[in-house]
Amino acid sequence: MSNEPPDQEKRSREVADKIRVYLTALNTGGIAITFGVAGSLVSQKVSPTWAVCPVLGFVVGLVILGVSLFLAKHKAQKRRDDPNRDFTKWYWRNFTYDLLSLGAFIAAVGLGLWQLYYLRLSWVDCSPSVLG
């Protein structure tokens, strides 16, 4: 009997790896974009401290993703030692951590947009005399 996993299991691992790469790109890109926007607003005399909460959200997403990667590594080592072991609960743990990472990304984007919305109101004069 071969030690190679079935094609379906191989495909599942490939998809999981691609999801983790995607989530890493989303969260690191979110950090870069947030800092870019914060830097561009400094010339408008907007303090960049508004970016702290969204960036923390993206960092939380990356930390959760890191935990997911460590779980995947541990699962692979356990599978190597005992290929007949049932990994159903491991699957749900990895899947759950990836979903939590995506959720942290979505929350950070929402928080960043919310912060920007209220920043815009603070430095744009919408009085009737300006609107004409």
PyMOL commands that set and color helices and strands:
alter all, ss='L'
color gray80, all
select helices_A, chain A and resi 7-42+48-81+88-123+128-131
alter helices_A, ss='H'
color red, helices_A
deselect
rebuild
show_as cartoon
